[in-house]
């Protein structure tokens, strides 16, 4: 079952939390999904803190997209959690990745400032999407989730799982 769920949103929006919960639910349903995280991919590719310019971010987003395409074409179920706020990349994904599903995790700024897990919103000098860097928000994602701390992550996972019409291993 090849699919690519591209989960995007600002840093601290809850992309990683949603992606991991989604992967775990799929595993319970007998589907071994490949989970790719933008921060982990950045580390694997040897991109350091000096690679946060808009041009560097775009180049990385294109790399993530090609990796997702390759894995999807090989028949894998892929979940990619990444900021990647570029229309150019999302358009390419829709044209080139089979079964591409775009998920935008939106979050109010006041919630981002409260979360601030990595201290991103405390440092004025960083090149941060949505703060010091302009972003291109998704204009037509397949799913748009407002992550304002009023719903548990399972609520959003249910929304992603339901249209897949999956059954548990015992129901097959």
C-alpha positions in Angstrom: 0.0 0.0 0.0 2.0 3.0 -1.2 1.0 6.3 0.2 2.9 9.5 1.2 1.6 11.6 4.0 3.4 14.9 4.0 2.8 16.5 7.4 3.8 20.1 7.4 3.6 23.0 9.7 5.7 25.5 11.6 8.4 24.4 14.0 6.6 23.3 17.2 3.2 22.8 15.6 3.0 19.1 16.5 4.1 17.5 13.3 6.4 15.0 14.9 3.8 14.1 17.6 1.1 13.5 14.9 3.5 11.6 12.6 4.7 9.2 15.3 1.1 8.6 16.6 -0.1 8.0 13.1 2.8 5.5 12.5 2.0 3.7 15.7 -1.7 3.4 14.8 -0.8 2.0 11.4 1.5 -0.5 13.0 -1.4 -1.7 15.2 -3.3 -2.1 11.9 -0.6 -4.2 10.4 1.0 -1.6 8.2 4.7 -0.9 8.5 5.0 2.8 7.6 8.3 4.5 7.0 8.6 7.6 9.2 10.8 10.4 8.0 11.4 13.4 10.3 12.8 16.7 8.9 15.1 17.2 11.9 16.5 13.7 11.7 17.0 13.9 7.9 18.8 17.2 8.3 21.2 15.4 10.8 21.6 12.4 8.5 22.4 14.6 5.5 25.0 16.4 7.6 23.3 19.7 7.5 24.3 21.8 10.5 22.8 24.8 12.1 24.4 26.9 9.4 22.1 25.5 6.8 18.9 27.4 7.8 18.7 30.0 5.1 15.6 30.0 2.9 17.7 28.6 0.0 19.1 25.8 2.1 15.6 25.0 3.5 14.2 24.8 -0.1 17.1 22.5 -1.2 16.4 20.2 1.8 12.7 20.2 1.2 13.3 19.1 -2.4 15.6 16.3 -1.2 12.9 15.1 1.3 10.4 15.2 -1.5 12.5 13.1 -3.8 13.2 10.6 -1.0 9.5 10.3 -0.4 8.8 9.8 -4.1 11.5 7.0 -4.3 10.1 5.2 -1.3 6.5 5.6 -2.4 7.3 4.3 -5.9 8.9 1.2 -4.3 5.5 0.5 -2.7 6.1 1.9 0.8 3.7 3.8 3.0 5.6 7.0 3.9 5.0 9.6 6.6 7.2 12.7 6.3 7.1 15.4 9.1 8.7 18.5 7.8 8.4 22.3 7.9 9.0 22.7 4.1 6.8 25.7 3.6 7.3 26.0 -0.2 4.5 25.9 -2.8 7.0 24.8 -5.3 7.7 21.6 -3.3 4.1 20.8 -2.6 3.2 21.2 -6.2 6.0 18.9 -7.2 4.9 16.4 -4.7 1.3 16.4 -6.0 2.6 15.8 -9.6 5.3 13.2 -8.8 4.4 11.3 -5.7 1.7 8.6 -6.1 -1.0 8.7 -3.5 0.3 12.0 -2.0 -1.7 13.3 0.9 -0.9 16.7 2.4 -1.5 17.4 6.0 -1.1 21.0 7.4 -0.8 21.3 11.2 -1.8 24.8 12.0 -1.2 26.3 15.4 -1.9 29.7 16.9 1.2 31.8 17.7 0.4 32.0 21.4 0.5 28.2 21.5 3.8 28.1 19.7 5.3 30.5 22.2 4.0 28.4 25.1 5.4 25.1 23.6 8.8 26.5 22.4 10.4 23.1 23.2 13.6 23.8 21.3 13.9 27.4 22.4 13.3 28.4 18.8 10.9 31.3 19.5 13.2 32.8 22.1 16.2 33.5 19.8 15.6 36.5 17.6 18.7 35.8 15.5 17.6 32.5 14.1 16.2 32.2 10.6 12.9 30.8 11.6 10.0 30.1 9.2 7.0 32.2 10.1 9.1 34.5 12.3 12.2 35.9 10.6 11.6 34.0 7.3 8.6 34.4 5.1 6.6 31.2 4.5 4.1 29.9 2.0 1.3 28.3 3.9 -0.4 25.4 2.1 -3.3 26.7 0.1 -5.2 23.4 -0.4 -4.0 20.7 1.9 -6.0 17.5 2.0 -6.2 17.9 5.8 -5.8 21.1 7.9 -5.7 20.4 11.6 -5.9 23.3 14.1 -3.6 22.1 16.9 -4.7 24.5 19.6 -4.5 22.0 22.6 -8.2 21.4 22.6 -8.1 17.9 21.1 -5.8 14.9 21.7 -3.5 13.7 18.9 -5.6 10.6 18.6 -8.5 12.8 17.3 -6.3 13.8 14.3 -4.9 10.3 13.8 -8.5 9.1 13.6 -9.2 11.6 10.8 -6.2 10.3 8.8 -7.0 6.6 9.4 -10.8 6.7 8.7 -10.7 7.2 4.9 -8.1 4.5 4.5 -10.7 1.9 5.4 -8.2 -0.3 7.3 -9.1 -3.1 9.6 -7.2 -4.5 12.5 -5.2 -7.7 11.9 -7.9 -9.7 13.7 -10.7 -8.3 11.4 -9.1 -9.4 8.1 
